[in-house]
Structure formats: structure tokens, C-alpha cells
Amino acid sequence: MVDQGFKKLDIYNVAHQLAIEVHAMTLSLPKYELYEEGSQVRRSSKSVPSQIVEGYCLRRHKNEFLLYLNRAYASAEETREHLELLFSTKSLIDERLYRDLSEKYESLCRMIFRFIETVMDKHGKPYYLHEEEPEYSPSNRDGP
């Protein structure tokens, strides 16, 4: 079965997988962080793929699509900040895991940024909205 819709977007698939990885990481945090910074990083990480899905569903409208893609970018950057805070406060003690997640989010941010630039430059209507343009020539006009 071929993935359709937003599931065919690389940015969605990467963001979705990273949200799962962040969720798993938070389960190993100290109990006091589960409901503080752990909750924040889970929400921001899960917001990235959610914003991509919402934007994709509104892609007919370029400005709406861009708004949600920019929110996804912001949520990815927010997730990087939460990861850094967890590591800096020694709540996340696995340095390799921290570096891995941080690098993956940095890469995802670059992907989202490039995707935003592409949408800004080349956005068109989805295929199902394309209609044939009527042929127009000055000789077909009604009137004087």
C-alpha cells in the first residue's frame, strides 16, 4: 500500500518518529521531571508532526499551509531547547542520547525550513483542484 497524503512527506515521517523517540526518552527521566520538563518536551515534540498534518490538510490555502509549517518549525526548535534544559540540569544523563536527539532535531529543522522555502516558491493548487482554464482570445469577447 502506498502512503498517501501527509504520510508521504519526509518531514512528517521524521517528525513522527522523533516524537516517539522523545516520548520513550522521557519515561527514563526522574519522577519529578515526568510532569515538569518531561511533559513540556513530550508536548512540543508531538506538536511538530501534528502541525505538519494540519497544514497539509489546509494546503489549498498557501498562507494557512505556511502558518502551520512555521509552527512545526517553532515546535521543533522548542523541543531542542527542552532537550538542552534536561541535559544541562542533569535530568537527562545519557549524553549520547541527548546528542543524538538534538542532532536529529537540528536536521529536522533544516528539512522543515527548506520545505517552507519550497512552498513559498512553488506552491500550487492540489491536483484535485485544478480546472481547465477556458480559452480566451479577443475574438471570443462579447460586446462592442
Order of alpha helices (4+ residues) and beta strands (2+ residues): alpha-alpha-alpha-alpha-alpha
